[in-house]
Amino acid sequence: MPKNQPHSETNDSSTTHFGYENVAVADKEEKVAEVFHSVADKYDVMNDLMSAGVHRLWKRYTIETSGAKKGDTILDLAGGTGDLAIKFTRIVGSEGLVTLSDINESMLENGRHRLTNMGIAGNIEYVQANAEDLPFEDNKYNIVTMAFGLRNVTDKAAALRSIYRCLKPGGKLMVLEFSKPVLPGLSTIYDAYSFKLLPLIGKVVANDEDSYRYLAESIRMHPDQESLKTMFEEAGFEKCSYHNMTGGVVALHIGYKF
């Protein structure tokens, strides 16, 4: 499959994409789970290596833009090892609540152990959940964040609708995700990095070349900036916008529930 093939959520009613591979819709969740079970223990190290530490700046911008305040309820979906949740627990204080949620048990347990070892307790809860069908009551959260997780969801439209239901009126969704480079010439450099260097780093550091090849492919199959903005709007979000970072390699999409 060409690297620049346009995004397609599903190929027909029974198949979807797993990277560049077509798989049965019923099988994708398990295949994605296998990837993240495999990479969980090396996830933080690999993030620093893959982005040269820049992922920390992307996440810091997300937190600074969130408008989170004392007493807020915040859901960090696909929260993995807790980078955002750690910061949010300090912001919302004892009067607030942060829900760290991930569909993958290995990732969630890594996050739980990390936060517990940091002494974070009382205003944090851990919930294993599928973003497509969240187990939370309506109108619960002031803010929902999802960093580098939406592209792995089989039915993104269902996930956005589920998130919308869980947000309070006036609440905000923030999706930080890899996107489409917008600077001239950057795509060529980015493709070379993604499909040659990234799997090599995965092989050397995590002993897992295939998982990191999938991650590169999943980025290419994810909707571009305008397409994802449209998906936000179709799910009911208003005042939708996005902010490109690192030349569009990453974008932060924001939508509100009114």
C-alpha positions in Angstrom: 0.0 0.0 0.0 1.4 3.4 -0.9 2.5 5.5 2.1 0.2 8.4 1.2 -3.0 6.4 0.7 -6.0 8.5 1.9 -7.5 7.5 5.2 -10.3 5.0 5.2 -12.0 4.0 8.4 -13.3 0.7 7.0 -12.9 -1.0 3.7 -16.3 -2.6 3.8 -18.8 -3.6 6.5 -16.6 -6.4 7.8 -13.0 -5.2 7.5 -10.8 -2.4 8.7 -7.2 -1.4 8.6 -4.5 -2.6 11.0 -1.6 -0.4 9.8 -1.6 -1.2 6.1 -3.1 -4.6 6.6 -6.8 -5.3 6.1 -8.2 -7.3 9.0 -11.7 -8.3 10.2 -13.2 -5.6 12.4 -13.7 -8.2 15.2 -9.9 -8.9 15.1 -8.5 -5.4 15.2 -8.9 -4.8 18.9 -7.0 -7.9 19.8 -4.2 -7.1 17.3 -3.8 -3.6 18.7 -3.8 -5.1 22.2 -0.9 -7.4 21.3 1.1 -4.4 20.1 0.7 -2.5 23.3 1.2 -5.5 25.5 4.5 -5.9 23.7 5.7 -2.3 24.0 4.3 -1.4 27.4 7.5 -1.9 29.4 9.6 0.1 27.0 6.9 2.7 26.1 8.3 5.7 28.0 11.9 5.0 26.8 10.8 4.6 23.2 8.7 7.8 23.3 11.8 9.8 24.3 13.9 8.1 21.7 11.4 8.3 18.9 10.6 12.0 19.4 14.0 13.1 20.8 12.0 14.1 23.9 9.7 16.5 21.9 6.6 14.5 23.0 7.0 16.1 26.4 6.6 19.6 24.8 3.5 18.4 22.9 2.0 17.1 26.1 3.0 20.2 28.0 1.2 22.4 25.5 -1.9 20.2 25.7 -2.0 20.6 29.5 -1.4 24.4 29.3 -4.1 24.8 26.8 -6.6 22.6 28.7 -7.7 25.3 31.1 -7.9 22.6 33.8 -8.5 24.0 37.3 -8.9 23.0 40.9 -11.9 20.7 41.4 -12.2 19.6 37.8 -13.1 16.1 36.7 -10.8 14.9 33.9 -10.7 11.8 31.9 -7.4 10.8 30.3 -8.2 8.2 27.7 -5.6 5.9 26.3 -3.6 7.4 29.2 -1.0 4.7 29.2 1.8 5.4 31.6 0.2 8.6 32.9 2.1 11.5 31.5 -0.9 13.7 31.4 -2.7 12.3 34.4 0.3 13.0 36.6 0.1 16.8 35.8 -3.7 16.9 36.0 -3.8 15.4 39.5 -1.7 18.2 40.7 -3.9 20.8 39.0 -7.3 19.5 40.2 -6.2 18.9 43.7 -8.0 17.0 46.4 -11.4 18.4 45.3 -11.0 17.1 41.8 -10.8 13.7 40.2 -8.6 12.3 37.3 -9.6 9.1 35.6 -6.7 7.4 34.0 -8.2 5.0 31.4 -6.7 2.6 28.8 -8.1 -0.3 26.9 -4.8 -2.2 27.4 -4.3 -3.8 30.7 -0.5 -3.8 30.5 -0.4 -0.1 29.7 -2.8 0.8 32.5 -0.9 -1.3 35.0 2.3 0.5 34.1 0.5 3.8 34.7 -0.9 2.6 38.0 2.5 1.5 39.2 4.2 4.7 38.1 1.7 7.0 39.8 1.6 4.9 43.0 5.3 5.0 43.2 5.2 8.8 42.9 2.8 8.9 45.9 -0.2 10.0 43.8 -3.4 8.8 45.4 -6.8 10.0 46.5 -7.8 12.0 43.4 -6.9 9.4 40.8 -8.8 6.3 39.6 -7.9 3.7 37.1 -10.4 2.2 34.6 -9.8 -0.3 31.8 -12.2 0.8 29.1 -12.9 0.8 25.4 -13.2 4.4 24.1 -16.0 3.3 21.8 -18.3 2.4 24.7 -17.2 4.2 27.8 -18.6 2.9 31.1 -19.1 6.4 32.6 -22.2 8.3 33.4 -23.5 11.1 31.2 -22.1 14.7 31.8 -19.4 13.6 34.2 -16.2 15.2 33.0 -15.0 18.8 32.5 -12.2 17.7 30.2 -11.4 14.6 28.2 -7.9 14.2 26.8 -6.6 11.5 24.5 -2.9 11.5 23.5 -1.7 9.3 20.7 -4.6 6.8 21.2 -7.4 7.7 18.8 -5.6 6.3 15.7 -5.7 2.9 17.3 -9.4 2.9 17.8 -11.4 0.8 15.4 -14.5 3.0 15.2 -13.3 6.5 15.8 -16.7 8.0 15.2 -18.2 5.8 17.9 -15.5 6.9 20.3 -16.1 10.5 19.7 -19.8 10.1 20.3 -19.1 8.2 23.5 -16.7 10.9 24.7 -19.3 13.6 23.9 -21.9 11.8 26.1 -19.5 11.8 29.1 -18.6 15.4 28.9 -20.4 18.0 30.9 -22.1 20.9 29.0 -19.3 23.4 28.4 -16.7 20.5 28.6 -13.8 20.1 26.3 -12.3 17.3 24.3 -8.6 17.5 23.4 -7.1 14.9 21.1 -3.3 15.0 20.6 -2.3 12.8 17.7 0.1 12.4 14.9 -1.2 14.0 11.8 -0.1 15.1 8.3 3.0 17.3 7.8 2.3 20.6 6.3 5.8 22.0 5.7 7.2 21.6 2.2 9.6 18.6 2.0 8.9 17.4 5.5 6.8 14.4 4.4 9.7 12.9 2.6 12.0 13.2 5.6 9.2 12.0 7.9 8.5 8.9 5.8 12.2 8.0 5.7 12.4 8.3 9.5 9.1 6.4 10.1 9.7 3.4 7.8 13.4 2.9 8.1 14.7 4.4 11.4 11.7 3.8 13.6 11.4 0.0 13.2 15.2 -0.2 13.6 15.0 1.7 16.9 12.2 -0.7 18.0 14.3 -3.7 17.1 17.4 -2.5 18.9 15.8 -1.0 22.1 12.5 -3.0 22.5 13.4 -6.1 20.5 10.1 -5.5 18.6 10.5 -4.3 15.0 7.0 -5.3 13.9 5.1 -3.3 16.5 6.9 -0.1 15.7 6.4 -0.7 12.0 2.6 -0.9 12.8 2.8 2.3 14.7 4.3 4.1 11.7 1.6 2.6 9.4 -1.2 3.5 11.8 -0.1 7.1 11.7 -0.4 7.2 7.9 -3.9 5.7 8.1 -5.2 8.2 10.6 -7.4 11.1 9.4 -5.6 14.3 8.4 -6.3 17.5 10.3 -9.4 18.7 8.4 -10.9 15.2 8.2 -10.6 14.7 12.0 -12.0 18.2 12.6 -15.0 17.2 10.5 -15.4 14.0 12.5 -15.5 16.1 15.7 -18.3 18.2 14.3 -20.3 15.1 13.1 -20.1 13.8 16.7 -21.7 16.9 18.0 -18.7 19.0 19.1 -18.7 22.8 18.4 -16.1 25.5 18.1 -13.8 22.8 16.7 -10.2 23.7 15.9 -6.7 22.3 15.7 -3.2 23.5 16.3 -0.3 22.0 14.3 3.0 21.3 16.1 6.3 20.3 14.6 5.2 21.2 11.1 2.0 19.2 11.3 3.7 16.0 12.4 1.4 16.3 15.4 -1.8 18.2 15.8 -3.9 19.0 18.9 -7.7 19.0 18.0 -10.1 20.7 20.4 -13.9 20.5 20.5 -16.5 21.7 23.0 -19.9 20.3 24.2 -22.5 23.0 24.6 
